[in-house]
Amino acid sequence: MNQSVVYIGIDVAKAHLDVAWAGVARRFPNDQRGRAALVAWIKQSRIAAPLHVICEASGGYEQALLESLEQNALKATLVQATRVRQYARAAGILAKTDTIDAKLLAAFGAVMQPKPTPALSVEQKRLRQYEAQRRHLGRVLLAEENRLVQVTCAELRTLSRSLISKIKRQIDTLDAGIAKLIAQDQALAIRRKNSLPLPEWAHAPLRSCSRKCPSWANSTAAKRPLWLAWHRLITTAVRSAASAPSSAVGALCVADSTWLRLAPPATTRSCLAFINACAPKANHTNSP
């Protein structure tokens, strides 16, 4: 472990920043002048060892601090509050004040030596703000829609519907802005491409097929949880292929087994192939 690094703990609040390092504790206002004074104080220290700031997420009040540290080439790590509290309990530190929390963060950094939090691009920072606003409007929309159900006054219902429409338009604007920001960042675009949701047929092939095949809809397997029904149908197709009366029927069962495993869009042809080739064998196998 690299013991030469000096870790600085900063407890972030809305109005102030409590700083602890090298046995010294000090408080700065959490505004532009206070953050500038904090950075100047750190840089004026006579410690030649590398410096590393440790702070917790504090409802967004830490973002301006992180940007200030980044602009002044100071390493910083944003840690989860749960990890720090677990470390405090393990160390027997039960008291909790702003100064104690700052010293605790410095001690946590010295012991755990976390890696610096990677700097975000301009697009990523804006994307986080867009996403936070999107989540906020989503909560507001849900609350207003729930409230509309309880309102009986016609005038108030009209105002509520108007507000809901405005919120939805803002959400649509944010969604378009989020998509644009993601497209402008290559790394985010790749991550989005790799995490796109599967099409509907990939999530529920049996449900789609049961609408076209009554025998499936009425079967016991279709009424079980989706994954269990899927597994049973695959097993049935494989067993039917192994005991098929002819190679032609066996080939159909193998094809249906492959279709079930890969989950392509359900088609009437695939359903009929399973019913005609594999269902008789399945009934024979499952009969007492």
Secondary structure as a PSIPRED ss2 file (coil, helix, strand):
# PSIPRED VFORMAT (PSIPRED V4.0)

   1 M C   1.000  0.000  0.000
   2 N C   1.000  0.000  0.000
   3 Q C   1.000  0.000  0.000
   4 S C   1.000  0.000  0.000
   5 V C   1.000  0.000  0.000
   6 V E   0.000  0.000  1.000
   7 Y E   0.000  0.000  1.000
   8 I E   0.000  0.000  1.000
   9 G E   0.000  0.000  1.000
  10 I E   0.000  0.000  1.000
  11 D E   0.000  0.000  1.000
  12 V E   0.000  0.000  1.000
  13 A C   1.000  0.000  0.000
  14 K C   1.000  0.000  0.000
  15 A C   1.000  0.000  0.000
  16 H E   0.000  0.000  1.000
  17 L E   0.000  0.000  1.000
  18 D E   0.000  0.000  1.000
  19 V E   0.000  0.000  1.000
  20 A E   0.000  0.000  1.000
  21 W E   0.000  0.000  1.000
  22 A C   1.000  0.000  0.000
  23 G C   1.000  0.000  0.000
  24 V E   0.000  0.000  1.000
  25 A E   0.000  0.000  1.000
  26 R E   0.000  0.000  1.000
  27 R E   0.000  0.000  1.000
  28 F E   0.000  0.000  1.000
  29 P E   0.000  0.000  1.000
  30 N C   1.000  0.000  0.000
  31 D C   1.000  0.000  0.000
  32 Q H   0.000  1.000  0.000
  33 R H   0.000  1.000  0.000
  34 G H   0.000  1.000  0.000
  35 R H   0.000  1.000  0.000
  36 A H   0.000  1.000  0.000
  37 A H   0.000  1.000  0.000
  38 L H   0.000  1.000  0.000
  39 V H   0.000  1.000  0.000
  40 A H   0.000  1.000  0.000
  41 W H   0.000  1.000  0.000
  42 I H   0.000  1.000  0.000
  43 K H   0.000  1.000  0.000
  44 Q C   1.000  0.000  0.000
  45 S C   1.000  0.000  0.000
  46 R C   1.000  0.000  0.000
  47 I C   1.000  0.000  0.000
  48 A C   1.000  0.000  0.000
  49 A C   1.000  0.000  0.000
  50 P C   1.000  0.000  0.000
  51 L E   0.000  0.000  1.000
  52 H E   0.000  0.000  1.000
  53 V E   0.000  0.000  1.000
  54 I E   0.000  0.000  1.000
  55 C E   0.000  0.000  1.000
  56 E E   0.000  0.000  1.000
  57 A C   1.000  0.000  0.000
  58 S C   1.000  0.000  0.000
  59 G C   1.000  0.000  0.000
  60 G C   1.000  0.000  0.000
  61 Y C   1.000  0.000  0.000
  62 E C   1.000  0.000  0.000
  63 Q H   0.000  1.000  0.000
  64 A H   0.000  1.000  0.000
  65 L H   0.000  1.000  0.000
  66 L H   0.000  1.000  0.000
  67 E H   0.000  1.000  0.000
  68 S H   0.000  1.000  0.000
  69 L H   0.000  1.000  0.000
  70 E H   0.000  1.000  0.000
  71 Q H   0.000  1.000  0.000
  72 N C   1.000  0.000  0.000
  73 A C   1.000  0.000  0.000
  74 L C   1.000  0.000  0.000
  75 K E   0.000  0.000  1.000
  76 A E   0.000  0.000  1.000
  77 T E   0.000  0.000  1.000
  78 L E   0.000  0.000  1.000
  79 V E   0.000  0.000  1.000
  80 Q C   1.000  0.000  0.000
  81 A H   0.000  1.000  0.000
  82 T H   0.000  1.000  0.000
  83 R H   0.000  1.000  0.000
  84 V H   0.000  1.000  0.000
  85 R H   0.000  1.000  0.000
  86 Q H   0.000  1.000  0.000
  87 Y H   0.000  1.000  0.000
  88 A H   0.000  1.000  0.000
  89 R H   0.000  1.000  0.000
  90 A H   0.000  1.000  0.000
  91 A C   1.000  0.000  0.000
  92 G C   1.000  0.000  0.000
  93 I C   1.000  0.000  0.000
  94 L C   1.000  0.000  0.000
  95 A C   1.000  0.000  0.000
  96 K C   1.000  0.000  0.000
  97 T C   1.000  0.000  0.000
  98 D H   0.000  1.000  0.000
  99 T H   0.000  1.000  0.000
 100 I H   0.000  1.000  0.000
 101 D H   0.000  1.000  0.000
 102 A H   0.000  1.000  0.000
 103 K H   0.000  1.000  0.000
 104 L H   0.000  1.000  0.000
 105 L H   0.000  1.000  0.000
 106 A H   0.000  1.000  0.000
 107 A H   0.000  1.000  0.000
 108 F H   0.000  1.000  0.000
 109 G H   0.000  1.000  0.000
 110 A H   0.000  1.000  0.000
 111 V H   0.000  1.000  0.000
 112 M H   0.000  1.000  0.000
 113 Q C   1.000  0.000  0.000
 114 P C   1.000  0.000  0.000
 115 K C   1.000  0.000  0.000
 116 P C   1.000  0.000  0.000
 117 T C   1.000  0.000  0.000
 118 P C   1.000  0.000  0.000
 119 A C   1.000  0.000  0.000
 120 L C   1.000  0.000  0.000
 121 S C   1.000  0.000  0.000
 122 V H   0.000  1.000  0.000
 123 E H   0.000  1.000  0.000
 124 Q H   0.000  1.000  0.000
 125 K H   0.000  1.000  0.000
 126 R H   0.000  1.000  0.000
 127 L H   0.000  1.000  0.000
 128 R H   0.000  1.000  0.000
 129 Q H   0.000  1.000  0.000
 130 Y H   0.000  1.000  0.000
 131 E H   0.000  1.000  0.000
 132 A H   0.000  1.000  0.000
 133 Q H   0.000  1.000  0.000
 134 R H   0.000  1.000  0.000
 135 R H   0.000  1.000  0.000
 136 H H   0.000  1.000  0.000
 137 L H   0.000  1.000  0.000
 138 G H   0.000  1.000  0.000
 139 R H   0.000  1.000  0.000
 140 V H   0.000  1.000  0.000
 141 L H   0.000  1.000  0.000
 142 L H   0.000  1.000  0.000
 143 A H   0.000  1.000  0.000
 144 E H   0.000  1.000  0.000
 145 E H   0.000  1.000  0.000
 146 N H   0.000  1.000  0.000
 147 R H   0.000  1.000  0.000
 148 L H   0.000  1.000  0.000
 149 V H   0.000  1.000  0.000
 150 Q H   0.000  1.000  0.000
 151 V C   1.000  0.000  0.000
 152 T C   1.000  0.000  0.000
 153 C C   1.000  0.000  0.000
 154 A H   0.000  1.000  0.000
 155 E H   0.000  1.000  0.000
 156 L H   0.000  1.000  0.000
 157 R H   0.000  1.000  0.000
 158 T H   0.000  1.000  0.000
 159 L H   0.000  1.000  0.000
 160 S H   0.000  1.000  0.000
 161 R H   0.000  1.000  0.000
 162 S H   0.000  1.000  0.000
 163 L H   0.000  1.000  0.000
 164 I H   0.000  1.000  0.000
 165 S H   0.000  1.000  0.000
 166 K H   0.000  1.000  0.000
 167 I H   0.000  1.000  0.000
 168 K H   0.000  1.000  0.000
 169 R H   0.000  1.000  0.000
 170 Q H   0.000  1.000  0.000
 171 I H   0.000  1.000  0.000
 172 D H   0.000  1.000  0.000
 173 T H   0.000  1.000  0.000
 174 L H   0.000  1.000  0.000
 175 D H   0.000  1.000  0.000
 176 A H   0.000  1.000  0.000
 177 G H   0.000  1.000  0.000
 178 I H   0.000  1.000  0.000
 179 A H   0.000  1.000  0.000
 180 K H   0.000  1.000  0.000
 181 L H   0.000  1.000  0.000
 182 I H   0.000  1.000  0.000
 183 A H   0.000  1.000  0.000
 184 Q H   0.000  1.000  0.000
 185 D C   1.000  0.000  0.000
 186 Q H   0.000  1.000  0.000
 187 A H   0.000  1.000  0.000
 188 L H   0.000  1.000  0.000
 189 A H   0.000  1.000  0.000
 190 I H   0.000  1.000  0.000
 191 R H   0.000  1.000  0.000
 192 R H   0.000  1.000  0.000
 193 K H   0.000  1.000  0.000
 194 N H   0.000  1.000  0.000
 195 S C   1.000  0.000  0.000
 196 L C   1.000  0.000  0.000
 197 P C   1.000  0.000  0.000
 198 L C   1.000  0.000  0.000
 199 P C   1.000  0.000  0.000
 200 E H   0.000  1.000  0.000
 201 W H   0.000  1.000  0.000
 202 A H   0.000  1.000  0.000
 203 H H   0.000  1.000  0.000
 204 A C   1.000  0.000  0.000
 205 P H   0.000  1.000  0.000
 206 L H   0.000  1.000  0.000
 207 R H   0.000  1.000  0.000
 208 S H   0.000  1.000  0.000
 209 C H   0.000  1.000  0.000
 210 S H   0.000  1.000  0.000
 211 R C   1.000  0.000  0.000
 212 K C   1.000  0.000  0.000
 213 C C   1.000  0.000  0.000
 214 P H   0.000  1.000  0.000
 215 S H   0.000  1.000  0.000
 216 W H   0.000  1.000  0.000
 217 A H   0.000  1.000  0.000
 218 N C   1.000  0.000  0.000
 219 S C   1.000  0.000  0.000
 220 T C   1.000  0.000  0.000
 221 A H   0.000  1.000  0.000
 222 A H   0.000  1.000  0.000
 223 K H   0.000  1.000  0.000
 224 R C   1.000  0.000  0.000
 225 P C   1.000  0.000  0.000
 226 L H   0.000  1.000  0.000
 227 W H   0.000  1.000  0.000
 228 L H   0.000  1.000  0.000
 229 A H   0.000  1.000  0.000
 230 W H   0.000  1.000  0.000
 231 H H   0.000  1.000  0.000
 232 R H   0.000  1.000  0.000
 233 L H   0.000  1.000  0.000
 234 I H   0.000  1.000  0.000
 235 T H   0.000  1.000  0.000
 236 T H   0.000  1.000  0.000
 237 A H   0.000  1.000  0.000
 238 V H   0.000  1.000  0.000
 239 R H   0.000  1.000  0.000
 240 S H   0.000  1.000  0.000
 241 A H   0.000  1.000  0.000
 242 A H   0.000  1.000  0.000
 243 S C   1.000  0.000  0.000
 244 A C   1.000  0.000  0.000
 245 P C   1.000  0.000  0.000
 246 S C   1.000  0.000  0.000
 247 S H   0.000  1.000  0.000
 248 A H   0.000  1.000  0.000
 249 V H   0.000  1.000  0.000
 250 G H   0.000  1.000  0.000
 251 A H   0.000  1.000  0.000
 252 L H   0.000  1.000  0.000
 253 C H   0.000  1.000  0.000
 254 V H   0.000  1.000  0.000
 255 A H   0.000  1.000  0.000
 256 D H   0.000  1.000  0.000
 257 S H   0.000  1.000  0.000
 258 T H   0.000  1.000  0.000
 259 W H   0.000  1.000  0.000
 260 L H   0.000  1.000  0.000
 261 R H   0.000  1.000  0.000
 262 L H   0.000  1.000  0.000
 263 A C   1.000  0.000  0.000
 264 P C   1.000  0.000  0.000
 265 P C   1.000  0.000  0.000
 266 A C   1.000  0.000  0.000
 267 T C   1.000  0.000  0.000
 268 T H   0.000  1.000  0.000
 269 R H   0.000  1.000  0.000
 270 S H   0.000  1.000  0.000
 271 C H   0.000  1.000  0.000
 272 L H   0.000  1.000  0.000
 273 A H   0.000  1.000  0.000
 274 F H   0.000  1.000  0.000
 275 I H   0.000  1.000  0.000
 276 N H   0.000  1.000  0.000
 277 A H   0.000  1.000  0.000
 278 C H   0.000  1.000  0.000
 279 A H   0.000  1.000  0.000
 280 P H   0.000  1.000  0.000
 281 K H   0.000  1.000  0.000
 282 A H   0.000  1.000  0.000
 283 N H   0.000  1.000  0.000
 284 H H   0.000  1.000  0.000
 285 T H   0.000  1.000  0.000
 286 N H   0.000  1.000  0.000
 287 S C   1.000  0.000  0.000
 288 P C   1.000  0.000  0.000
